[in-house]
Amino acid sequence: MKLVVQVKLTPDAVQAPAIERTLHAANEAANWVSSVAFDRFGLKGSVRELRKLCYGELKAHGFGAQAAQHVIKRVADAYTTLRAGIKADNLGPEHSKRRRRAESKPIVFRPDAAHTFDDRYLSWNYDAQRVSIWTLDGRLKNVQFACSPGTLKQLAEHRKGETDLIERDGKLFLLATIDMPEPEVFEPKGFIGVDRGINNLATTSDGDNHSGRRLGRYRRWQARKKAEIQAKQTRSAKQLLKKRARREARHATHINHKVSKTVVAVAQRTGRGIALEELRGIRERVTVPRDQRARQSSWPFHQLGAFIAYKAKRAVPFVEVDPAYTSQRCPRCGHTERANRRTRDHFHCRRCGLAGPADHVAGANIATRGATAWVFVNMPDPVPAQRGGR
């Protein structure tokens, strides 16, 4: 199981400018390679073709062999991803404004975008918590990094592959990939169903409710403040808006981590698995009133599901189930009808009379589907029949 861990670089006053200059120069070089690729090949440039055109020029500007190769590969991979997104209609139909904009100009890399380093020009010393990194000013040794003891242990035991250098809010970070071994799968004593929503971020089949009311007040306050700042339309106001957006995103990430950690801890303590509703494509399937669209689109439901999934896979059995009619189906008699859910918050079965919170009912149905899905997933392969007689 592959995970990405983040460590903070803490370079001294001499090392920091060299690392920042190298990162900005690498992204500037990537923009140049991208413009060459677009002018010569449109969206179809390959690593081999770009290497013939750009490798020598990058070497002449001080990039080492590995650094030049990674700049070229980043650009080629970016165009490959763009072509795949266009083919999958992720940017809309052929004549949509978004797709035409993407096809009409070269890909642009931000000055602080991540640049990839391999082990040949970024090496780790876990005991001293230092790295040795190549820069345009030469090799910098003994650049210190900071992380938690748990992260350091994971890096030392399971780090594998390349490392990304990124700058965020004036701080430097390394993003490393670790390849964790798959945990031993045990037979669960049942499943905890998790229903995600807007008013209630997560409601489990046990009745535990992680309310989003406090978070909603925080987001409304942020929206009012952003509207006040946006009305000024100055350069400093735009910078402040970006800063507030990042702060709000960090807050949402923190809340999602807390919710997912609590759910997984309960499942691990009780020896059960976790069943989660699969919400891919929910924005295309669900229509909401105009006044609720911004609220639905602004909360990172996918992030909460991803956090629950990767935490669960490290500790307990995990399955995803079909979310269809989970809040309209009676978990006791199985009767499914839209009228069972008279309001957003309340469920009342028209056949057997079972009543309760709609999110709790949905969580119970998800738990039942999770148990069924687990049986089918782990069903032994049928033994092929013997042909012929004695």
C-alpha positions in Angstrom: 0.0 0.0 0.0 1.6 3.2 -1.2 1.3 6.4 1.0 2.8 9.9 0.7 4.4 11.4 3.8 5.4 15.0 4.2 8.5 16.3 6.1 9.4 20.0 6.6 12.8 21.1 5.5 14.6 23.5 7.9 17.6 24.8 6.0 19.9 27.5 7.4 20.2 31.0 6.0 22.7 29.9 3.3 20.9 26.7 2.2 17.4 28.1 1.9 18.0 30.6 -0.9 19.9 28.0 -3.0 17.1 25.4 -2.6 14.4 28.0 -3.5 16.4 29.2 -6.5 16.8 25.7 -7.8 13.1 24.9 -7.4 12.0 28.2 -9.2 14.6 27.6 -11.9 13.3 24.0 -12.4 9.7 25.2 -12.9 10.9 28.0 -15.2 12.7 25.4 -17.3 9.6 23.2 -17.3 7.6 26.1 -18.7 10.2 26.6 -21.4 10.1 22.9 -22.3 6.3 23.0 -22.2 6.2 25.9 -24.7 8.7 24.0 -27.0 6.5 20.9 -26.8 3.3 22.8 -27.5 4.8 24.7 -30.5 6.3 21.6 -32.1 3.9 18.8 -31.2 0.7 20.3 -29.7 -0.4 18.0 -27.0 1.4 14.9 -28.3 5.0 15.4 -27.3 6.9 12.4 -25.9 9.9 12.2 -23.6 12.1 10.9 -26.4 11.2 13.8 -28.7 11.6 16.4 -26.0 14.9 15.0 -24.9 16.4 15.6 -28.4 15.2 19.2 -28.5 15.7 20.4 -24.9 18.3 18.2 -23.1 21.4 20.1 -24.3 19.9 23.5 -23.6 19.0 22.5 -20.0 22.5 21.2 -19.5 23.9 24.5 -20.8 21.9 26.3 -18.1 23.4 24.4 -15.3 21.0 21.5 -14.8 22.7 18.2 -14.2 21.8 15.1 -16.2 19.3 13.8 -13.8 17.7 17.2 -13.1 17.3 17.8 -16.9 15.8 14.4 -17.4 13.2 15.0 -14.6 12.2 18.4 -16.0 11.6 16.8 -19.4 9.7 13.9 -17.9 7.5 16.2 -15.8 6.4 18.0 -18.9 5.8 14.9 -20.9 3.8 13.4 -18.0 1.7 16.6 -17.7 0.7 16.4 -21.4 -0.1 12.7 -21.1 -2.4 13.4 -18.1 -4.0 16.3 -20.1 -4.7 14.0 -23.1 -6.1 11.3 -20.8 -8.4 13.9 -19.2 -9.6 15.2 -22.6 -10.2 11.6 -23.8 -12.3 10.9 -20.6 -14.3 14.1 -21.1 -13.1 15.4 -17.8 -12.8 18.9 -19.4 -16.2 18.8 -21.0 -17.4 18.2 -24.6 -15.3 19.1 -27.6 -16.4 22.7 -28.0 -16.7 23.6 -24.3 -14.9 26.7 -23.0 -12.8 24.8 -20.5 -11.6 22.3 -23.0 -10.8 24.9 -25.7 -8.8 26.9 -23.1 -6.8 23.8 -22.2 -6.1 22.9 -25.8 -5.2 26.4 -26.9 -2.1 27.1 -24.8 0.9 25.2 -23.3 0.8 23.8 -19.8 2.2 26.3 -17.2 3.9 25.3 -14.0 3.8 27.5 -10.9 7.2 28.8 -9.5 6.6 26.8 -6.3 5.2 23.6 -7.9 6.7 20.3 -6.9 9.9 19.1 -8.6 11.0 15.5 -8.5 14.3 14.2 -7.1 15.5 10.6 -7.3 18.0 9.0 -4.9 21.0 10.0 -7.1 20.7 13.6 -6.3 18.7 13.6 -3.0 19.8 11.2 -0.3 18.5 10.7 3.2 20.2 10.3 6.6 17.5 9.2 8.9 19.6 9.0 12.1 20.7 12.6 11.8 17.4 13.7 10.2 19.2 15.4 7.4 19.2 15.2 3.6 21.8 15.8 0.9 20.3 17.6 -2.1 21.6 18.8 -5.5 21.1 22.5 -6.3 22.2 24.9 -9.0 24.8 26.2 -6.5 26.2 22.7 -5.9 25.4 19.8 -3.6 24.1 20.8 -0.2 24.8 18.4 2.6 23.3 18.3 6.1 20.1 20.0 5.3 17.9 19.3 8.3 14.3 18.2 8.2 11.6 17.8 10.8 8.9 15.2 11.2 7.2 13.1 13.9 8.9 10.0 15.3 6.2 7.8 13.6 6.8 9.4 10.2 10.6 9.1 10.6 10.2 5.3 11.4 8.0 4.9 8.3 10.6 6.7 6.1 13.5 4.6 7.5 11.6 1.3 7.0 9.4 1.8 3.9 10.5 4.8 1.8 10.7 3.8 -1.8 11.1 5.7 -5.1 11.4 9.4 -5.8 10.9 12.5 -3.6 9.1 15.8 -4.5 10.4 19.2 -3.3 7.6 21.7 -2.9 7.3 25.3 -1.5 4.2 26.3 0.3 3.6 29.6 2.1 7.3 30.3 2.0 8.2 27.0 3.6 10.0 24.0 2.0 8.7 20.5 2.2 9.7 17.0 0.9 6.9 14.6 -0.1 8.2 11.0 0.0 6.5 7.8 -1.1 6.4 4.9 1.3 5.4 1.4 0.4 3.6 -0.1 3.5 3.0 -3.8 3.6 -0.6 -4.9 3.5 -2.0 -5.6 7.0 -3.2 -9.1 7.8 -6.9 -9.4 7.0 -9.0 -10.8 9.8 -12.6 -11.9 9.7 -14.6 -9.0 11.1 -17.3 -9.4 13.7 -19.5 -7.1 11.7 -19.3 -3.8 9.9 -19.7 -0.1 10.8 -21.6 1.7 8.1 -20.6 5.4 7.5 -23.0 7.8 5.9 -21.6 11.1 4.7 -23.6 14.3 4.5 -23.6 18.1 4.7 -25.3 18.8 8.0 -23.8 15.7 9.5 -20.4 15.1 8.1 -20.4 11.4 9.1 -23.0 9.3 10.8 -22.2 5.7 11.7 -24.5 2.7 12.1 -23.8 2.8 15.8 -25.5 6.2 16.0 -22.3 8.2 16.4 -22.9 11.5 14.8 -20.1 13.9 13.7 -22.1 17.1 13.2 -21.1 19.7 10.7 -23.1 22.5 12.4 -20.1 24.2 14.0 -18.1 23.8 10.8 -21.0 25.3 8.8 -20.9 28.4 11.0 -17.1 28.7 10.5 -17.5 28.4 6.7 -20.3 31.0 6.6 -18.1 33.4 8.6 -15.3 32.8 6.2 -17.6 33.5 3.3 -18.7 36.8 4.7 -15.1 37.8 5.4 -14.0 36.8 1.8 -16.9 38.8 0.4 -15.7 41.9 2.3 -12.1 41.5 1.1 -13.1 40.7 -2.5 -15.1 44.0 -2.7 -11.8 46.0 -2.2 -10.3 44.5 -5.5 -6.7 45.4 -4.6 -3.6 43.3 -5.0 -3.2 42.9 -1.3 -6.9 41.8 -1.1 -6.3 39.1 -3.7 -3.3 37.8 -1.7 -5.3 37.8 1.5 -8.1 35.9 -0.2 -5.6 33.2 -1.3 -4.3 33.0 2.3 -7.7 32.6 3.7 -8.6 29.9 1.2 -5.5 27.9 2.2 -6.4 28.4 5.9 -9.9 27.1 5.3 -8.6 24.1 3.3 -6.3 23.3 6.2 -9.1 23.5 8.7 -11.3 21.2 6.6 -8.4 18.7 6.3 -7.9 18.8 10.1 -11.7 18.1 10.7 -11.7 15.2 8.2 -8.6 13.7 9.8 -10.3 13.8 13.3 -13.5 12.3 12.0 -11.8 9.5 10.1 -9.4 8.7 13.0 -12.3 8.3 15.4 -14.3 6.0 13.1 -11.4 3.7 12.4 -10.4 3.6 16.1 -14.0 2.4 17.0 -13.9 -0.3 14.3 -10.4 -1.4 15.5 -11.4 -1.6 19.1 -14.6 -3.6 18.4 -13.0 -6.0 15.8 -15.3 -4.8 13.0 -14.7 -3.6 9.4 -15.8 -0.3 7.8 -18.3 0.0 5.0 -18.4 3.3 3.1 -20.8 4.5 0.4 -19.2 5.0 -3.0 -19.9 8.6 -3.9 -18.0 8.9 -7.2 -20.0 11.1 -9.7 -22.4 12.3 -7.0 -22.4 15.8 -8.4 -23.6 14.5 -11.8 -26.3 12.2 -10.2 -27.7 14.5 -7.6 -29.5 17.8 -8.2 -29.7 20.3 -5.4 -31.4 23.7 -5.1 -29.4 26.7 -6.3 -29.0 28.1 -2.8 -27.3 24.9 -1.7 -25.0 24.3 -4.6 -22.0 26.2 -3.2 -22.4 24.5 0.1 -22.4 21.0 -1.4 -19.5 21.7 -3.8 -17.3 23.4 -1.2 -17.0 20.6 1.3 -14.4 17.9 0.4 -16.5 14.8 0.7 -14.0 12.8 -1.4 -11.2 13.8 1.0 -13.1 12.5 4.0 -13.8 9.2 2.2 -10.1 8.9 1.2 -9.0 9.5 4.8 -11.3 6.9 6.1 -10.3 4.5 3.4 -6.5 4.7 3.8 -6.7 4.7 7.6 -9.0 1.7 7.6 -6.9 -0.3 5.1 -4.0 -0.1 7.5 -6.0 -1.5 10.4 -9.4 -3.2 9.6 -11.3 -4.7 6.7 -12.8 -2.1 4.3 -15.4 -2.2 1.5 -17.2 0.3 -0.6 -20.9 -0.2 -1.4 -23.6 1.2 -3.7 -25.2 4.2 -2.0 -28.5 3.9 -3.9 -31.6 4.2 -1.7 -29.7 3.7 1.6 -31.7 6.5 3.2 -35.1 5.3 1.8 -34.8 1.6 2.6 -36.0 0.2 5.9 -33.3 -1.8 7.6 -35.8 -4.0 9.5 -38.3 -5.0 6.8 -36.5 -4.0 3.6 -39.3 -1.8 2.3 -37.9 0.9 0.0 -40.0 4.0 -0.8 -39.2 7.6 -1.2 -42.1 8.5 1.2 -40.2 6.6 4.0 -38.0 9.7 4.3 -40.6 12.4 4.8 -38.0 15.1 5.6 -34.2 15.4 5.3 -33.6 14.4 8.9 -36.4 11.9 9.7 -37.1 8.4 8.5 -40.4 6.6 9.0 -41.2 3.2 7.3 -44.7 3.2 5.9 -44.9 -0.6 6.1 -43.5 -1.6 9.6 -43.4 1.8 11.3 -39.7 1.9 12.1 -38.7 5.5 12.7 -35.4 7.3 13.5 -32.8 9.7 12.1 -32.4 9.3 8.4 -28.6 9.4 8.5 -28.5 6.7 11.2 -30.8 4.5 9.0 -28.6 5.1 6.0 -25.5 4.0 8.1 -27.3 0.8 9.1 -28.1 0.0 5.5 -24.5 0.6 4.5 -23.3 -1.7 7.2 -25.6 -4.5 6.0 -24.4 -4.0 2.4 -20.9 -4.0 3.6 -21.3 -7.4 5.3 -22.9 -8.8 2.2 -20.1 -7.4 -0.1 -17.4 -8.8 2.2 -18.9 -12.3 1.9 -18.9 -12.1 -1.9 -15.4 -10.6 -2.1 -13.9 -13.3 0.1 -15.9 -16.2 -1.3 -13.5 -19.0 -2.3 -13.1 -19.8 -6.0 -15.3 -22.7 -7.2 -13.5 -26.0 -7.7 -13.6 -26.9 -11.4 -15.7 -30.1 -12.0 -13.9 -33.3 -12.9 -14.5 -34.3 -16.5 -15.1 -37.9 -17.5 -15.9 -41.0 -15.5 -14.0 -44.0 -14.2 
